[in-house]
Amino acid sequence: MDTLLKVNHLSVSFFTRDKEVEAVRNVSFEVGRGETLGIVGESGSGKSVTARTIMRLLPSPPSMVKAGEVLFQGQNLADKSPHEMEAIRGRDIGMIFQDPMSSLNPTMRIGRQIEESLIKHRGLSAQEARREGLEMLRMVGIPNSDTRYMQYPHEFSGGMRQRVMIAIALACRPSLLIADEPTTALDVTIQAQILHQMKELQRQLGTSIILITHDLSVVAGMCDRVVVMKEGEIVEEGTTEEIFAAPKHPYTQNLLNALPRLDEKKRPKPAPAIIRSEDGQPLLEVRSLRQYFDMGKGQIVKAVNDISFDIRAGETLGVVGESGSGKSTTGRAILRLNEPSGGEVLFKGIPLNRLNRKEMKIMRRHMQMIFQDPYASLNPRLRVEDIIGEALDVHGMTSGKQARQKRVEELLEMVGLSASHAPRYPHEFSGGQRQRIGIARTLAVEPEFIVCDEPLSALDVSIQAQIVKLLEELQQRLGLTYLFIAHDLSMVKHISDRVAVMYKGKIVELAESEELYTNPLHPYTKSLLAAIPVPDPAIEKNKTFTVPTESAKADPYSLEHSRFVEAHPGHWVAVASGE
């Protein structure tokens, strides 16, 4: 295979006021023409820094390439002037960034952003660029491309914005495409579509791909070879089959072991040390809950549309579904963070909708929430001791400064942190540590019921495994009850006792965790399970992908006229009327 890109002994450092941080150390690898190379590792391993160094996108200062070279088609990119690099970027090397919303210009129409690259790098006229831009949107699977072409980025979903980024990156038919975490935090079905689209375009255009990710399941189906990075260094390299069949380095083995698999049996759950209410009785009862939003001009969004379920004391109920299915809105409506439009929520038999503001404040001691983004939900101006202590102050749970400090330290140790972390600010912690701080704040008021709203989203697989283990240990030790919201079905299987599947504001299936995964009944549940990548190249590379028809894309699982039936004991499923 001809070598397209060669990275030789690359070392990159960042200089702060106090010290030099070695982000990449002596990294070497090659990419052949038409090949897909996966670069995997946890956050901070140097993956993205390596990619941005190849593209010459790192600001200097504070960064500096200390050693090494990047040879693209035999030419050293370090020798190129800024003007020459502008010509190479987009024309010869394209890049898909992790967050498409921050990469797309919010003030420009989508079509104009595609045309910009075509006019600059291929010298097309405005009319030719528009024709080519529309073709690119069709090529990446965006329906109604004529209408979509004139829209702005905020009018697209996350998956659609990522497709637009692919269209821009491939518009000039580059020889190399660098995809930096292109599917992070996307739903499994959207992820499957994006990866399928990249493989199809690679087949059509012969483009080489560097896929940067922390998800080894994605690598299994996409890559020919894999480079594993840890703390700025390459610790292992080989073909995808070699890495998955016989990983040599302990770090690679740990990454693979941290991945939950659907074909693994669910571990038995230990009995809780504390029974906080009558065992087996519903702690929470949700009856015909509705949450509608008036968008103006007569448009009503039915985010949660007449759903009912119970959660028993000490149980974990998983709620899964794609973005926009109503999962998070359900959690917020239960806690009355959003005032429900209708229905009833009973906690220990008490109807929450009948409580006044003062009574609801008292009730919130027993019902708490772990939010999706721990950085956005932690006040950046407060120290950790005050973030956790604030909850204690609001509910009057400690008397005196010394008792407060002691309780904060106990909570930090409970979630695997130490007392030394108390004086620090949120920005001084990693994503996983921030999530632990959020959990400590939640536990401060000694709740019985916790809504976990996507607590694992965008975390590395090893950190996800740590957070899940922590939640399970806390549940067993403190007798907690969870509503666990997620779009990662693999992880939900292992933490949940039962699982509810949501689609367009409704629950379409509800069953015991093991039963739902081994015997899914609703077509939507089957589609979610089929889209989950597994860490096995033999399975992933032989998967077939069916692109939905235009009518199916609009609403493949219509629930306008449906009813909920018990297919067999404990397994409920929504069916269309007349079936």
VOGU-3710 file (C-alpha; in Angstrom, 3 decimals, decimal comma):
1> mdtllkvnhl> 0,000/0,000/0,000  1,381/3,448/-0,998  2,102/5,687/1,985  0,055/8,913/1,956  0,983/10,297/5,378  4,017/9,565/7,531  4,494/10,943/11,051  8,075/10,546/12,311  9,072/10,887/15,994  6,647/13,757/16,662
11> svsfftrdke> 6,897/15,541/20,034  4,663/18,486/20,976  4,714/20,543/24,187  2,590/23,305/25,699  4,238/26,011/27,783  2,428/27,582/30,731  3,738/30,174/33,192  4,911/27,457/35,538  5,958/24,484/33,454  6,216/22,622/30,164
21> veavrnvsfe> 3,513/20,028/29,459  4,566/17,264/27,049  1,328/16,495/25,188  2,831/14,194/22,501  6,100/12,259/22,858  7,978/10,502/20,039  4,867/9,492/18,056  5,352/7,702/14,718  2,817/6,077/12,359  1,865/5,830/8,686
31> vgrgetlgiv> -1,416/5,996/6,739  -1,702/4,271/3,362  -3,847/5,403/0,431  -7,463/4,282/0,899  -6,698/3,040/4,431  -8,539/3,834/7,682  -6,307/4,237/10,737  -7,894/4,437/14,190  -6,187/6,436/16,957  -7,714/5,499/20,316
41> gesgsgksvt> -7,107/6,479/23,916  -8,683/8,337/26,799  -9,053/12,116/27,097  -5,632/13,694/27,505  -3,798/10,899/25,670  -2,656/13,254/22,872  -4,988/12,089/20,070  -6,451/15,472/19,109  -3,128/17,290/19,594  -1,552/14,869/17,091
51> artimrllps> -4,359/15,536/14,582  -4,164/19,308/14,949  -0,381/19,196/14,602  -0,784/17,378/11,274  -3,160/20,146/10,144  -0,930/22,911/11,645  -3,903/24,203/13,649  -2,224/24,520/17,070  -1,451/28,114/18,126  2,218/28,793/18,793
61> ppsmvkagev> 2,676/29,919/21,550  1,665/28,213/23,793  2,319/25,058/21,727  5,631/24,060/20,160  6,664/21,133/17,958  9,807/20,062/19,789  10,869/17,306/17,371  9,779/15,178/14,432  8,207/15,719/11,045  4,900/15,203/9,253
71> lfqgqnladk> 5,321/14,028/5,648  2,241/14,308/3,432  2,699/12,912/-0,086  6,444/13,071/0,596  6,481/16,760/1,585  7,184/17,996/5,124  4,201/20,101/6,241  6,380/21,907/8,787  8,240/23,558/5,879  5,042/24,984/4,366
81> sphemeairg> 4,185/28,659/4,745  0,815/29,625/6,300  -0,467/30,489/2,807  0,585/27,084/1,442  -1,083/25,320/4,400  -4,337/27,204/3,710  -4,328/25,659/0,230  -3,600/22,157/1,569  -6,330/22,298/4,238  -9,669/21,507/2,647
91> rdigmifqdp> -8,216/20,684/-0,773  -5,828/17,864/0,177  -6,609/17,234/3,865  -10,119/17,602/5,291  -11,094/17,562/8,959  -14,314/16,751/10,812  -14,284/18,342/14,269  -15,817/16,932/17,444  -18,495/19,604/17,962  -20,095/20,632/14,656
101> msslnptmri> -22,124/23,442/16,248  -18,969/25,299/17,316  -17,263/24,532/13,974  -20,057/25,827/11,714  -20,630/29,569/11,315  -24,020/30,261/12,983  -24,577/33,400/10,863  -24,112/31,695/7,478  -26,496/29,416/5,619  -25,357/25,808/5,282
111> grqieeslik> -25,140/26,011/1,501  -22,899/29,065/1,607  -20,483/27,294/3,969  -20,100/24,377/1,528  -19,743/26,731/-1,455  -16,984/28,704/0,289  -14,631/25,709/0,204  -15,510/24,813/-3,401  -14,930/28,342/-4,707  -11,644/28,780/-2,797
121> hrglsaqear> -10,024/25,405/-3,480  -11,566/24,232/-6,764  -12,130/27,597/-8,429  -15,788/26,895/-9,247  -18,229/29,630/-10,228  -21,089/30,446/-7,816  -23,539/28,445/-9,950  -21,199/25,435/-10,203  -20,475/25,576/-6,457  -24,199/25,558/-5,658
131> reglemlrmv> -24,809/22,558/-7,909  -21,852/20,698/-6,360  -22,914/21,715/-2,819  -26,419/20,316/-3,311  -24,914/17,085/-4,617  -22,721/16,827/-1,505  -25,747/17,235/0,782  -27,515/14,435/-1,097  -24,374/12,308/-0,958  -24,241/12,524/2,873
141> gipnsdtrym> -27,896/11,526/3,127  -29,632/14,811/4,000  -33,249/14,704/2,735  -34,949/17,749/1,123  -31,512/19,115/0,257  -32,925/22,065/-1,750  -34,712/23,380/1,353  -31,974/22,404/3,796  -29,358/24,180/1,683  -30,811/27,579/2,639
151> qyphefsggm> -31,123/26,880/6,371  -28,815/27,797/9,269  -26,890/25,372/11,540  -29,278/25,815/14,507  -32,109/24,421/12,344  -30,339/21,045/12,071  -30,139/18,197/14,595  -26,749/17,085/15,961  -26,563/14,190/13,519  -27,505/16,391/10,555
161> rqrvmiaial> -24,896/19,000/11,523  -22,270/16,267/11,627  -23,325/15,205/8,098  -22,887/18,822/6,960  -19,357/18,793/8,415  -18,628/15,628/6,417  -20,000/17,301/3,270  -17,739/20,351/3,776  -14,693/18,196/4,591  -15,161/16,016/1,480
171> acrpslliad> -16,392/18,699/-0,943  -12,944/19,121/-2,506  -12,283/15,358/-2,644  -9,276/15,444/-0,247  -6,794/12,585/-0,199  -6,932/12,423/3,633  -9,832/12,927/6,026  -9,156/13,401/9,762  -12,281/12,673/11,838  -11,812/13,851/15,448
181> epttaldvti> -14,421/12,108/17,647  -17,086/12,503/14,917  -19,768/10,521/16,794  -19,209/11,576/20,427  -22,530/11,987/22,301  -24,613/11,082/19,223  -27,418/8,530/19,458  -26,448/4,991/18,432  -28,709/5,093/15,366  -27,300/8,455/14,212
191> qaqilhqmke> -23,772/7,196/14,951  -24,392/4,132/12,788  -25,637/6,350/9,933  -22,632/8,740/10,167  -20,105/5,880/10,168  -21,896/4,146/7,294  -21,846/7,416/5,347  -18,094/7,824/5,913  -17,405/4,269/4,720  -19,566/4,742/1,621
201> lqrqlgtsii> -17,867/8,023/0,710  -14,451/6,447/1,270  -15,430/3,645/-1,116  -16,601/6,143/-3,757  -13,741/8,669/-3,442  -10,804/6,507/-2,293  -10,119/8,836/0,641  -7,799/7,779/3,489  -9,222/8,302/6,979  -7,697/8,906/10,402
211> lithdlsvva> -10,458/8,189/12,912  -9,801/9,591/16,392  -12,037/8,166/19,112  -12,187/6,738/22,627  -14,829/4,184/21,578  -13,182/0,892/20,571  -16,526/-0,492/19,359  -16,542/2,174/16,621  -12,960/1,261/15,666  -13,925/-2,408/15,269
221> gmcdrvvvmk> -16,160/-1,711/12,286  -14,318/1,198/10,685  -10,551/0,726/10,852  -7,906/-1,366/9,103  -5,215/-0,613/11,677  -5,232/0,828/15,206  -2,819/3,019/17,173  -3,374/3,093/20,952  -2,175/6,240/22,776  -1,667/6,822/26,486
231> egeiveegtt> -0,292/9,983/28,100  1,116/11,294/24,806  2,805/8,075/23,696  1,909/5,160/21,428  1,718/2,034/23,598  0,469/-0,416/20,950  -0,074/-0,607/17,200  -1,424/-3,327/14,915  -4,213/-4,446/12,635  -7,731/-4,132/14,060
241> eeifaapkhp> -8,040/-7,918/14,237  -4,737/-8,239/16,141  -5,595/-5,525/18,660  -9,022/-6,978/19,466  -8,025/-10,653/19,411  -4,764/-10,419/21,372  -4,051/-6,993/22,911  -0,526/-6,952/24,327  -0,346/-3,799/26,429  -2,203/-3,721/29,794
251> ytqnllnalp> -3,708/-0,315/28,913  -5,274/-1,712/25,716  -6,557/-4,699/27,676  -8,128/-2,372/30,257  -9,825/-0,309/27,529  -11,326/-3,451/25,982  -12,386/-4,855/29,360  -14,146/-1,596/30,256  -16,493/-1,917/27,270  -19,913/-3,318/28,231
261> rldekkrpkp> -21,204/-5,934/25,787  -24,790/-6,756/24,967  -24,005/-10,449/24,660  -22,669/-10,615/28,236  -24,961/-11,844/30,997  -26,111/-9,203/33,461  -24,290/-9,454/36,774  -26,465/-10,423/39,774  -27,310/-7,410/41,917  -26,369/-7,550/45,633
271> apaiirsedg> -29,127/-6,924/48,158  -29,124/-3,358/49,530  -27,647/-2,862/52,988  -30,507/-0,472/53,817  -34,224/-0,878/53,019  -35,539/2,698/53,077  -39,180/1,847/52,395  -41,350/-1,222/52,165  -39,545/-3,639/49,836  -41,196/-4,240/46,487
281> qpllevrslr> -43,692/-1,372/46,803  -43,639/1,518/44,310  -41,598/4,415/45,605  -42,571/6,506/42,584  -45,771/6,269/40,531  -46,143/8,148/37,251  -49,686/8,348/35,869  -50,510/9,729/32,392  -47,672/12,281/32,589  -47,717/14,937/29,884
291> qyfdmgkgqi> -45,292/17,750/29,101  -46,285/19,979/26,184  -44,429/23,084/24,962  -46,134/25,920/23,078  -43,720/27,026/20,339  -46,044/29,785/19,109  -48,045/30,104/15,897  -50,247/27,217/17,023  -47,359/24,736/17,136  -47,421/22,418/20,167
301> vkavndisfd> -44,531/20,031/20,875  -45,668/16,952/22,821  -42,306/16,191/24,474  -43,872/13,722/26,930  -47,197/12,352/25,770  -49,271/10,373/28,296  -46,770/7,974/29,881  -47,211/5,812/32,990  -44,818/3,613/35,011  -43,807/2,704/38,576
311> iragetlgvv> -40,385/2,444/40,210  -39,973/0,173/43,219  -37,806/1,101/46,209  -34,168/0,120/45,609  -34,766/-0,447/41,876  -33,044/1,092/38,858  -35,337/1,848/35,923  -33,394/2,625/32,743  -34,930/4,972/30,172  -33,442/4,809/26,670
321> gesgsgkstt> -34,190/6,408/23,327  -32,780/8,858/20,812  -32,336/12,594/21,414  -35,744/14,271/21,366  -37,591/11,156/22,541  -38,566/12,845/25,824  -36,206/11,071/28,264  -34,703/14,119/29,990  -37,992/16,021/29,901  -39,599/13,093/31,747
331> grailrlnep> -36,958/13,307/34,494  -37,372/17,060/34,865  -41,182/16,822/34,888  -41,086/14,162/37,645  -39,005/16,492/39,866  -41,141/19,494/38,829  -38,110/21,311/37,430  -40,508/21,753/34,509  -44,147/22,095/35,541  -46,002/19,141/33,891
341> sggevlfkgi> -48,857/19,911/31,523  -50,938/17,062/32,910  -50,970/13,732/34,680  -49,820/12,884/38,173  -46,570/11,894/39,945  -46,808/10,250/43,372  -43,793/9,854/45,654  -44,502/7,480/48,542  -48,166/8,022/47,740  -47,917/11,833/47,950
351> plnrlnrkem> -49,144/13,612/44,769  -46,347/16,071/43,954  -48,509/18,268/41,729  -50,594/19,264/44,765  -47,633/20,511/46,822  -46,997/24,253/47,116  -43,546/25,780/46,635  -42,507/25,447/50,294  -43,711/21,834/50,517  -41,940/20,967/47,232
361> kimrrhmqmi> -38,676/22,414/48,582  -38,904/20,027/51,567  -39,734/17,117/49,224  -36,642/17,828/47,116  -34,511/16,587/49,987  -35,756/13,120/49,048  -35,603/13,537/45,229  -32,435/14,735/43,497  -30,841/14,857/40,033  -27,401/14,140/38,542
371> fqdpyaslnp> -27,104/16,308/35,434  -25,672/15,386/32,035  -22,917/18,002/31,840  -21,083/18,231/35,178  -19,177/21,330/34,124  -22,298/23,298/33,130  -24,150/22,269/36,307  -21,327/23,214/38,714  -20,901/26,908/39,551  -17,411/27,793/38,197
381> rlrvediige> -17,038/30,604/40,760  -17,518/28,363/43,798  -15,034/26,014/45,398  -16,029/22,355/45,641  -16,593/22,673/49,397  -19,181/25,422/48,761  -20,822/23,623/45,819  -21,523/20,629/48,058  -22,026/22,689/51,222  -24,654/24,892/49,548
391> aldvhgmtsg> -27,089/21,951/49,464  -26,461/21,341/53,173  -27,094/25,034/53,930  -30,332/25,242/51,934  -31,865/22,308/53,800  -30,309/23,158/57,193  -28,581/19,792/57,493  -25,480/20,892/59,457  -24,952/23,181/62,401  -21,753/25,181/62,344
401> kqarqkrvee> -18,814/25,562/59,983  -16,866/22,620/61,422  -19,764/20,150/61,024  -20,326/21,383/57,465  -16,681/20,886/56,535  -16,625/17,411/58,061  -19,756/16,381/56,113  -18,304/17,744/52,836  -15,136/15,712/53,367  -17,202/12,571/54,111
411> llemvglsas> -19,156/13,044/50,875  -15,992/13,550/48,812  -14,489/10,344/50,208  -17,778/8,532/49,557  -17,462/9,262/45,801  -13,769/8,392/45,589  -12,261/11,863/46,002  -10,301/13,235/48,966  -10,575/16,100/51,459  -7,721/17,863/49,608
421> hapryphefs> -10,072/18,420/46,651  -12,471/20,588/48,707  -10,718/23,990/48,206  -10,386/23,575/44,423  -12,579/24,972/41,617  -14,454/22,828/38,998  -12,062/23,729/36,147  -9,217/22,041/38,042  -10,829/18,593/37,638  -11,221/16,082/34,803
431> ggqrqrigia> -14,674/15,218/33,395  -14,924/12,059/35,478  -13,925/13,894/38,661  -16,464/16,653/37,987  -19,155/14,014/37,626  -18,144/12,599/41,021  -18,484/16,096/42,521  -21,989/16,330/41,034  -22,847/12,969/42,608  -21,465/14,126/45,999
441> rtlavepefi> -23,646/17,249/45,832  -26,669/15,092/45,026  -25,975/12,788/47,985  -25,487/15,691/50,410  -29,196/15,881/51,315  -29,506/12,080/51,725  -32,107/11,509/48,978  -34,005/8,267/48,416  -34,660/8,777/44,692  -32,194/10,118/42,087
451> vcdeplsald> -32,777/10,968/38,427  -29,485/10,252/36,596  -29,767/12,303/33,387  -27,156/11,008/30,895  -24,418/10,941/33,598  -22,020/9,034/31,295  -22,399/11,127/28,152  -19,062/11,861/26,388  -16,956/10,267/29,163  -14,192/7,798/28,304
461> vsiqaqivkl> -15,250/4,138/28,530  -12,995/3,457/31,526  -14,392/6,528/33,352  -17,940/5,402/32,469  -17,229/2,030/34,059  -15,940/3,758/37,214  -19,029/5,998/37,507  -21,401/3,038/36,995  -19,541/1,036/39,636  -19,752/4,001/42,023
471> leelqqrlgl> -23,508/4,405/41,449  -24,066/0,681/42,056  -22,017/0,733/45,257  -23,882/3,804/46,550  -27,218/2,192/45,732  -26,289/-0,956/47,644  -24,856/0,966/50,622  -27,522/3,704/50,911  -30,609/1,940/49,516  -31,022/4,436/46,644
481> tylfiahdls> -33,584/4,242/43,827  -32,577/5,435/40,335  -34,238/6,617/37,158  -31,247/6,132/34,824  -31,575/8,077/31,544  -29,135/7,280/28,726  -28,777/6,600/25,013  -25,989/4,039/25,577  -28,022/0,832/25,666  -25,033/-1,367/26,489
491> mvkhisdrva> -24,364/0,423/29,784  -28,076/0,687/30,631  -28,464/-3,079/30,407  -25,903/-3,712/33,127  -27,045/-1,070/35,627  -30,844/-1,363/35,233  -33,346/-3,828/36,674  -35,971/-2,838/34,105  -35,738/-0,741/30,934  -38,291/1,581/29,322
501> vmykgkivel> -37,799/2,506/25,655  -39,075/5,967/24,638  -39,914/7,196/21,164  -41,488/10,583/20,351  -42,702/11,214/23,884  -44,163/7,759/24,467  -42,952/4,530/26,064  -43,039/1,855/23,359  -41,647/-1,039/25,402  -41,045/-1,788/29,085
511> aeseelytnp> -39,536/-5,014/30,413  -36,962/-6,634/32,674  -33,474/-5,653/31,485  -32,295/-9,115/30,371  -35,651/-9,910/28,754  -35,778/-6,701/26,713  -32,285/-7,229/25,309  -32,736/-10,927/24,493  -36,310/-10,677/23,226  -37,149/-7,133/21,994
521> lhpytkslla> -40,677/-6,888/20,615  -41,121/-3,365/19,243  -39,464/-2,513/15,891  -37,962/0,672/17,363  -36,271/-1,279/20,175  -34,893/-3,725/17,609  -33,495/-0,847/15,525  -31,746/0,667/18,567  -30,164/-2,659/19,518  -29,075/-3,384/15,937
531> aipvpdpaie> -27,297/-0,012/15,729  -25,082/-0,601/18,784  -21,473/-1,261/17,717  -19,778/-4,180/19,456  -16,020/-4,565/20,104  -15,624/-7,363/17,578  -14,248/-6,668/14,057  -15,634/-9,972/12,697  -19,185/-8,854/13,585  -18,928/-5,130/12,851
541> knktftvpte> -17,257/-5,401/9,429  -19,925/-7,827/8,205  -22,896/-5,766/9,373  -25,390/-4,672/6,752  -26,944/-1,221/6,943  -30,402/-0,458/5,604  -31,027/3,190/4,715  -34,654/4,116/5,587  -36,963/5,260/2,811  -38,046/8,932/2,718
551> sakadpysle> -41,443/8,045/4,233  -39,779/5,991/6,978  -37,431/8,869/7,826  -40,448/11,053/8,596  -41,864/8,604/11,169  -40,868/4,944/10,838  -42,731/3,915/14,010  -45,957/5,923/14,014  -47,525/6,044/17,476  -50,409/8,430/16,835
561> hsrfveahpg> -52,976/5,673/17,281  -51,348/3,120/19,537  -52,144/1,192/22,678  -50,034/-0,454/25,381  -50,459/-4,206/25,880  -48,777/-6,807/28,097  -47,139/-9,137/25,568  -46,224/-11,535/28,381  -45,898/-11,032/32,167  -43,878/-7,899/32,926
571> hwvavasge> -43,174/-7,119/29,246  -45,271/-4,237/27,900  -45,185/-3,016/24,308  -46,925/-0,301/22,276  -48,721/-1,558/19,162  -50,496/0,363/16,427  -54,275/0,144/16,485  -55,556/-2,687/14,326  -52,436/-4,884/14,724
//
